[in-house]
Amino acid sequence: MSQEVYRVLAARTRRDARRPEALALGAAFLLHALALAAALILPTLQPKREPLQLVPVEVIPAQALGV
């Protein structure tokens, strides 16, 4: 084979060797971006909770109860 064929094959090997890493990096970035977006958006979609209703209580010491 000629030198040009070897050069083309070497270039393909280098390009193909990096492709899975680039795809994995891109997929990881996309998944992290989606998780961050979900963490920021989902709490705003949930209905607001009713505020707690407090009731008056009287604290009685245990000695007054005869304990």
Contact map, one row per residue, 1 for C-alpha under 8 A:
1110110000000000000000000000000000000000000000000000000000000000000
1111110000000000000000000000000000000000000000000000000000000000000
1111111000000000000000000000000000000000000000000000000000000000000
0111111100000000000000000000000000000000000000000000000000000000000
1111111110000000000000000000000000000000000000000000000000000000000
1111111111000000000000000000000000000000000000000000000000000000000
0011111111100000000000000000000000000000000000000000000000000000000
0001111111110000000000000000000000000000000000000000000000000000000
0000111111111000000000000000000000000000000000000000000000000000000
0000011111111100000000000000000000000000000000000000000000000000000
0000001111111110000000000000000000000000000000000000000000000000000
0000000111111111000000000000000000000000000000000000000000000000000
0000000011111111100000000000000000000000000000000000000000000000000
0000000001111111110000000000000000000000000000000000000000000000000
0000000000111111111000000000000000000000000000000000000000000000000
0000000000011111111100000000000000000000000000000000000000000000000
0000000000001111111110000000000000000000000000000000000000000000000
0000000000000111111111000000000000000000000000000000000000000000000
0000000000000011111111100000000000000000000000000000000000000000000
0000000000000001111111110000000000000000000000000000000000000000000
0000000000000000111111111000000000000000000000000000000000000000000
0000000000000000011111111100000000000000000000000000000000000000000
0000000000000000001111111110000000000000000000000000000000000000000
0000000000000000000111111111000000000000000000000000000000000000000
0000000000000000000011111111100000000000000000000000000000000000000
0000000000000000000001111111110000000000000000000000000000000000000
0000000000000000000000111111111000000000000000000000000000000000000
0000000000000000000000011111111100000000000000000000000000000000000
0000000000000000000000001111111110000000000000000000000000000000000
0000000000000000000000000111111111000000000000000000000000000000000
0000000000000000000000000011111111100000000000000000000000000000000
0000000000000000000000000001111111110000000000000000000000000000000
0000000000000000000000000000111111111000000000000000000000000000000
0000000000000000000000000000011111111100000000000000000000000000000
0000000000000000000000000000001111111110000000000000000000000000000
0000000000000000000000000000000111111111000000000000000000000000000
0000000000000000000000000000000011111111100000000000000000000000000
0000000000000000000000000000000001111111110000000000000000000000000
0000000000000000000000000000000000111111111000000000000000000000000
0000000000000000000000000000000000011111111100000000000000000000000
0000000000000000000000000000000000001111111110000000000000000000000
0000000000000000000000000000000000000111111111000000000000000000000
0000000000000000000000000000000000000011111111000000000000000000000
0000000000000000000000000000000000000001111111100000000000000000000
0000000000000000000000000000000000000000111111100000000000000000000
0000000000000000000000000000000000000000011111110000000000000000000
0000000000000000000000000000000000000000000111111000000000000000000
0000000000000000000000000000000000000000000001111100000000000000000
0000000000000000000000000000000000000000000000111110000000000000000
0000000000000000000000000000000000000000000000011111000000000000000
0000000000000000000000000000000000000000000000001111100000000000000
0000000000000000000000000000000000000000000000000111110000000000000
0000000000000000000000000000000000000000000000000011111000000000000
0000000000000000000000000000000000000000000000000001111100000000000
0000000000000000000000000000000000000000000000000000111110000000000
0000000000000000000000000000000000000000000000000000011111000000000
0000000000000000000000000000000000000000000000000000001111100000000
0000000000000000000000000000000000000000000000000000000111110000000
0000000000000000000000000000000000000000000000000000000011111000000
0000000000000000000000000000000000000000000000000000000001111101100
0000000000000000000000000000000000000000000000000000000000111111100
0000000000000000000000000000000000000000000000000000000000011111111
0000000000000000000000000000000000000000000000000000000000001111111
0000000000000000000000000000000000000000000000000000000000011111111
0000000000000000000000000000000000000000000000000000000000011111111
0000000000000000000000000000000000000000000000000000000000000111111
0000000000000000000000000000000000000000000000000000000000000111111
